Amino acid sequence: MQLFLPIADIPVNVFLILAMGAAVGFVSGMFGVGGGFLMTPLLIFIGIAPGVAVASVASHMAASSFSGALSYWRKRAIDPMLALVLLCGGVSGTALGVWVFALLRSVGQLDLMIALSYVVLLTAVGTLMFLEGLRAIMRARTGATTIKRRARAQGWVLSLPLKMRFKRSKIYLSAIPIVGIGLLVGFLGAIMGIGGSFLLIPLMIYILRVPTSTVIGTALVLTLTTMVVATVLHAVTNHLVDAVLALVLMVGGVIGAQFGAQAGQRIRGEHLRLLLGLLILSVGIRFAVELVIRPDELYSIRDLGGGG
């Protein structure tokens, strides 16, 4: 059954979009990540313009993050002060990202920038996660044990000024790296259409040493807020948010996430990291291949207007 997308301006198979939403929802439920890093490339691969894919996935990410953030809030697994400091950088980064997005679109370089961003980020993160998961599996097979380090932030983080006490997370840190991480994640989310959890959570754990008891819920608050801001700004400035596409993706995502969460509980942690690393790496490689292969049509006509 064909469904016409008014903003993307193309007809798509509604069952294909539902299946994509369910598949990404399954991955999100299994690995505990937002799935924007996978949803945006899939939409681009089926012919949806990168700008529309990024803007529409932002609204999908906001909706999918809301229920998760609400659940963690009820469990008191969110650090409100840490989330507030992250949002100071996250909202600013999102606004900056949307501005750069509009600028790149006006000069006709948006598609290339999105593709290059995915190639660099996903291949790097995917390779690191794959190697880390592989090392964990090898340690488990050989019976080797790792030396547990004291849960303290990196030395250079501890030396920074403007320190704050975050009671829920029981940490005492400078606000500077927290705002910087929020700025980075917000910027990448606006440019690439990703929630950033797969990048934000490792940064918070390994650099800031935020306890796992509050890190996921706090990350979801940042994802929810930045994606709402990105959706509004993209809709107002770029007019690229396709509400029909986002709605169909949400329906599929909610269904797939339920099955993914059940499957994730049956797989060991190191195997999950290995699989997620492979998945992220494969998407990055696919983007790299798309950049170097010869297209069927060497020239295309496209509206470069920034206002839609």
Buried (B, 14 or more C-beta within 10 A) or exposed (E): EEBEBEBBEBEBEBEBBBEBBBBBBBBBBBBBBBBBBBBBBBBBBBEBBBBBBBBBBBBBBBBBBBEBBBEBBEEEBBBBBBBBBBBBBBBBBBBBBBBBBBEBBBEEEBBEBBBBBBBEBBBEBBBBBBEBBBBBBEEEEEEEEEEEEEEEBEEEBEEEEEEEEBEBBEBEBBBBBBBBBBBBBBBBBBBBBBBBBBBBBBBBBEBBBBBEBBBBBBBBBBBBBBBBBBBBBBBEBBBBBBBBBBBBBBBBBBBBBEBBBEBBEEEEEBEBBBBBBBBBBBBBBBBBEBEEEEEEEEEEEEEEEBEE
